[in-house]
């Protein structure tokens, strides 16, 4: 049922429009926002869902000349220059400026809810073929990925190229200096520590980039009999623990810019240098991205010498929490498994495995950006649930 409007009136000398809804609630809309968002063909291009009105043509002090209610389903506004605008009730209700309505709309757009976990993780599993060919399963995969941060897809073919298909399913993959996809194998003269048989400590991939990849895929094509177990840890959950029990360490890691470096040759030659705070926080002080890779942390460190040891102490505290048995979850990928995880939240690692000619462990990896993933999630939701 679309909402009905009981009454509409101008307030504050015409600077606001007040809408009284049939359910008894009310909304107040600033007139500058209403004029800015006029939906008429002169001001808005429906085919692109984009504003045509130029900002330089907007009077930020505009007031309404007249406001009227039409059939309880929309309001009509006449502006001082005689331009008219109409706004549908449902459109207005969704964009109410109350705190509750804004929170609801933001939750609908971005799905910010997180379900935290530790060693008790029940690793979500969905068949790869279902994700590829069933929209409901694909939607479940992406919603779970956003909420929990890690999902295992099972039953993929044990050959290279399955991640290319998965990329097409959501839109497209993220190209990096290691190529559209990359092969995690023991390599001579490895240009990345992942291309060895050694233990990989907990890390996020590519903090050297200004915009690290949001989602990572790892497809197990071959697995070694001994060793090679995978480990994951919920970085947001651990960050919350650090903030609670050692706020000083949290403050240091969320305010210190750390230098990262990655230099070599792969898809092309590269010399990348970047700065990231290990714990990126929002305006409320909550972690929104973890940027931690001990292998690519640079020897260059752009802070005063007296702040170096306190930083190491804080990082040691964080690293110890990541590695505690309470927080980390260990599992072993089987050929055909594809682990998909939030690279901004979930840190991953690997136990060592024996080297030698007879040892065959082969994972294919790829990245996607959260923008692409969330775009596909919203399109699937609209198709399945008829929600804009």
JOCORBEL-V533268 format. One record per residue. N is the residue number from 1. OMEGA is omega in whole degrees, -180 to 180 (999 if undefined). D_CENTER is the distance of its C-alpha to the mean C-alpha in whole Angstrom. Layout:
n: {N | N}
omega: {OMEGA | OMEGA}
d_center: {D_CENTER | D_CENTER}
This chain:
n: {1 | 2 | 3 | 4 | 5 | 6 | 7 | 8 | 9 | 10 | 11 | 12 | 13 | 14 | 15 | 16 | 17 | 18 | 19 | 20 | 21 | 22 | 23 | 24 | 25 | 26 | 27 | 28 | 29 | 30 | 31 | 32 | 33 | 34 | 35 | 36 | 37 | 38 | 39 | 40 | 41 | 42 | 43 | 44 | 45 | 46 | 47 | 48 | 49 | 50 | 51 | 52 | 53 | 54 | 55 | 56 | 57 | 58 | 59 | 60 | 61 | 62 | 63 | 64 | 65 | 66 | 67 | 68 | 69 | 70 | 71 | 72 | 73 | 74 | 75 | 76 | 77 | 78 | 79 | 80 | 81 | 82 | 83 | 84 | 85 | 86 | 87 | 88 | 89 | 90 | 91 | 92 | 93 | 94 | 95 | 96 | 97 | 98 | 99 | 100 | 101 | 102 | 103 | 104 | 105 | 106 | 107 | 108 | 109 | 110 | 111 | 112 | 113 | 114 | 115 | 116 | 117 | 118 | 119 | 120 | 121 | 122 | 123 | 124 | 125 | 126 | 127 | 128 | 129 | 130 | 131 | 132 | 133 | 134 | 135 | 136 | 137 | 138 | 139 | 140 | 141 | 142 | 143 | 144 | 145 | 146 | 147 | 148 | 149 | 150 | 151 | 152 | 153 | 154 | 155 | 156 | 157 | 158 | 159 | 160 | 161 | 162 | 163 | 164 | 165 | 166 | 167 | 168 | 169 | 170 | 171 | 172 | 173 | 174 | 175 | 176 | 177 | 178 | 179 | 180 | 181 | 182 | 183 | 184 | 185 | 186 | 187 | 188 | 189 | 190 | 191 | 192 | 193 | 194 | 195 | 196 | 197 | 198 | 199 | 200 | 201 | 202 | 203 | 204 | 205 | 206 | 207 | 208 | 209 | 210 | 211 | 212 | 213 | 214 | 215 | 216 | 217 | 218 | 219 | 220 | 221 | 222 | 223 | 224 | 225 | 226 | 227 | 228 | 229 | 230 | 231 | 232 | 233 | 234 | 235 | 236 | 237 | 238 | 239 | 240 | 241 | 242 | 243 | 244 | 245 | 246 | 247 | 248 | 249 | 250 | 251 | 252 | 253 | 254 | 255 | 256 | 257 | 258 | 259 | 260 | 261 | 262 | 263 | 264 | 265 | 266 | 267 | 268 | 269 | 270 | 271 | 272 | 273 | 274 | 275 | 276 | 277 | 278 | 279 | 280 | 281 | 282 | 283 | 284 | 285 | 286 | 287 | 288 | 289 | 290 | 291 | 292 | 293 | 294 | 295 | 296 | 297 | 298 | 299 | 300 | 301 | 302 | 303 | 304 | 305 | 306 | 307 | 308 | 309 | 310 | 311 | 312 | 313 | 314 | 315 | 316 | 317 | 318 | 319 | 320 | 321 | 322 | 323 | 324 | 325 | 326 | 327 | 328 | 329 | 330 | 331 | 332 | 333 | 334 | 335 | 336 | 337 | 338 | 339 | 340 | 341 | 342 | 343 | 344 | 345 | 346 | 347 | 348 | 349 | 350 | 351 | 352 | 353 | 354 | 355 | 356 | 357 | 358 | 359 | 360 | 361 | 362 | 363 | 364 | 365 | 366 | 367 | 368 | 369 | 370 | 371 | 372 | 373 | 374 | 375 | 376 | 377 | 378 | 379 | 380 | 381 | 382 | 383 | 384 | 385 | 386 | 387 | 388}
omega: {177 | -176 | 176 | -180 | 179 | -173 | 176 | -180 | 176 | 179 | 173 | 179 | 176 | -179 | 178 | 170 | 179 | 178 | 174 | -175 | -178 | 179 | 177 | 178 | 178 | 178 | 176 | -177 | 175 | -176 | 177 | 177 | 179 | 180 | 179 | -176 | 173 | -175 | -179 | -177 | 178 | -174 | -173 | 179 | -174 | -177 | 179 | -174 | -174 | -179 | 174 | -177 | 179 | -177 | 180 | 178 | -179 | 175 | -175 | 178 | -174 | 174 | 178 | 171 | -179 | 176 | -176 | 179 | -179 | 173 | 178 | -175 | 177 | 176 | 179 | -180 | 171 | -178 | -177 | 179 | 180 | 172 | 180 | 179 | 176 | -178 | 179 | -178 | -178 | 178 | -180 | -176 | 179 | -174 | 176 | -176 | 177 | -179 | -178 | -178 | 179 | 179 | 180 | -180 | 179 | 177 | 180 | -178 | -168 | -180 | -174 | -176 | 177 | 171 | -175 | -177 | 176 | -180 | 179 | -178 | 169 | -171 | -180 | -178 | 178 | 178 | -179 | -178 | 178 | 178 | -177 | -169 | 179 | -175 | 180 | 179 | 178 | 179 | 177 | 179 | -175 | 177 | 179 | 177 | -180 | -175 | -175 | 175 | -180 | 178 | 177 | 173 | -173 | 171 | 175 | 176 | -178 | 177 | 176 | 176 | 180 | 180 | 174 | 178 | 180 | 176 | 177 | -180 | 180 | -178 | 178 | 180 | 178 | 175 | 175 | -180 | 177 | 175 | 178 | 168 | -177 | -171 | 179 | -179 | 174 | -175 | 174 | -180 | -176 | 177 | 177 | -177 | 177 | -178 | 175 | 178 | -175 | 176 | 173 | 179 | -177 | -178 | 164 | -179 | 167 | 174 | 177 | -180 | 177 | 179 | -178 | 179 | -176 | -176 | 179 | 176 | 174 | -176 | 179 | 179 | 174 | -180 | 177 | -179 | -178 | 176 | 177 | 178 | 178 | 179 | 175 | 178 | -179 | -177 | 179 | 179 | -180 | 178 | 177 | 177 | 180 | -180 | -178 | -172 | 178 | -177 | 179 | 178 | 178 | -179 | 180 | -176 | -180 | -180 | -177 | 177 | -178 | 178 | 174 | -180 | 174 | -176 | 180 | 179 | 174 | 176 | 169 | 176 | -175 | 174 | -173 | 175 | -179 | 178 | 176 | 167 | -176 | 173 | 175 | -178 | 177 | -176 | 179 | -180 | 180 | 180 | 177 | 176 | 174 | -180 | -174 | 175 | -175 | -178 | -175 | 174 | -170 | 171 | 173 | -179 | -170 | 174 | 177 | -175 | -177 | 179 | -174 | -177 | 175 | 177 | 180 | 179 | 179 | -180 | 177 | 178 | 179 | -178 | 178 | 178 | 179 | -173 | -180 | -179 | 179 | -170 | -172 | 179 | -177 | 178 | 179 | 179 | 174 | 175 | -177 | 177 | 171 | 176 | 180 | -176 | -180 | -177 | 175 | -175 | -173 | 173 | -178 | 178 | -178 | 173 | -178 | 175 | -175 | 174 | 179 | -175 | -177 | -177 | 180 | 172 | -174 | 171 | 170 | -177 | 177 | 178 | 168 | 176 | 178 | 178 | -179 | -179 | -179 | 175 | -180 | 179 | -179 | 179 | 178 | 179 | 179 | -179 | -175 | -174 | -179 | -180 | 176 | 999}
d_center: {32 | 31 | 32 | 35 | 37 | 40 | 40 | 39 | 40 | 40 | 40 | 40 | 42 | 40 | 37 | 35 | 36 | 36 | 35 | 37 | 35 | 37 | 36 | 37 | 34 | 33 | 31 | 32 | 30 | 31 | 33 | 32 | 28 | 30 | 32 | 29 | 28 | 31 | 30 | 34 | 34 | 35 | 32 | 29 | 29 | 28 | 27 | 24 | 23 | 24 | 26 | 29 | 31 | 31 | 30 | 33 | 35 | 34 | 36 | 34 | 37 | 37 | 39 | 40 | 43 | 43 | 41 | 42 | 41 | 41 | 41 | 39 | 36 | 35 | 37 | 38 | 39 | 41 | 40 | 43 | 43 | 44 | 40 | 39 | 36 | 35 | 32 | 32 | 31 | 28 | 26 | 28 | 27 | 23 | 23 | 25 | 25 | 26 | 23 | 23 | 22 | 20 | 18 | 18 | 17 | 14 | 13 | 14 | 12 | 9 | 10 | 9 | 12 | 11 | 14 | 15 | 18 | 20 | 23 | 23 | 20 | 21 | 19 | 18 | 20 | 20 | 23 | 22 | 24 | 23 | 19 | 21 | 24 | 23 | 21 | 21 | 20 | 17 | 15 | 16 | 14 | 11 | 11 | 12 | 10 | 7 | 10 | 12 | 10 | 12 | 15 | 18 | 19 | 23 | 26 | 25 | 28 | 28 | 28 | 26 | 24 | 23 | 19 | 20 | 21 | 18 | 16 | 18 | 18 | 14 | 15 | 15 | 15 | 14 | 17 | 18 | 21 | 22 | 22 | 20 | 20 | 22 | 24 | 24 | 28 | 31 | 32 | 35 | 34 | 30 | 28 | 25 | 26 | 24 | 27 | 29 | 30 | 30 | 28 | 24 | 23 | 20 | 17 | 14 | 14 | 15 | 15 | 18 | 16 | 15 | 11 | 11 | 9 | 6 | 8 | 11 | 14 | 18 | 21 | 24 | 27 | 29 | 30 | 32 | 34 | 34 | 31 | 28 | 26 | 22 | 21 | 18 | 17 | 14 | 14 | 13 | 16 | 18 | 17 | 18 | 21 | 22 | 22 | 24 | 27 | 26 | 25 | 27 | 25 | 22 | 23 | 24 | 21 | 18 | 21 | 22 | 21 | 22 | 23 | 22 | 23 | 23 | 27 | 28 | 29 | 27 | 26 | 27 | 28 | 26 | 26 | 23 | 23 | 20 | 20 | 17 | 17 | 17 | 15 | 13 | 14 | 13 | 17 | 17 | 17 | 14 | 12 | 9 | 9 | 12 | 14 | 17 | 19 | 22 | 24 | 22 | 23 | 26 | 29 | 29 | 28 | 28 | 29 | 33 | 35 | 35 | 32 | 31 | 32 | 30 | 27 | 28 | 29 | 26 | 24 | 27 | 26 | 22 | 23 | 26 | 23 | 21 | 24 | 26 | 27 | 25 | 22 | 21 | 22 | 24 | 24 | 26 | 24 | 27 | 28 | 26 | 23 | 19 | 17 | 13 | 11 | 7 | 9 | 7 | 9 | 11 | 14 | 17 | 20 | 23 | 27 | 30 | 32 | 35 | 36 | 39 | 40 | 39 | 36 | 33 | 30 | 27 | 24 | 22 | 18 | 16 | 12 | 10 | 8 | 4 | 7 | 9 | 8 | 8 | 11 | 13 | 12 | 13 | 16 | 17 | 17 | 19 | 21 | 22 | 22 | 23 | 20 | 20}
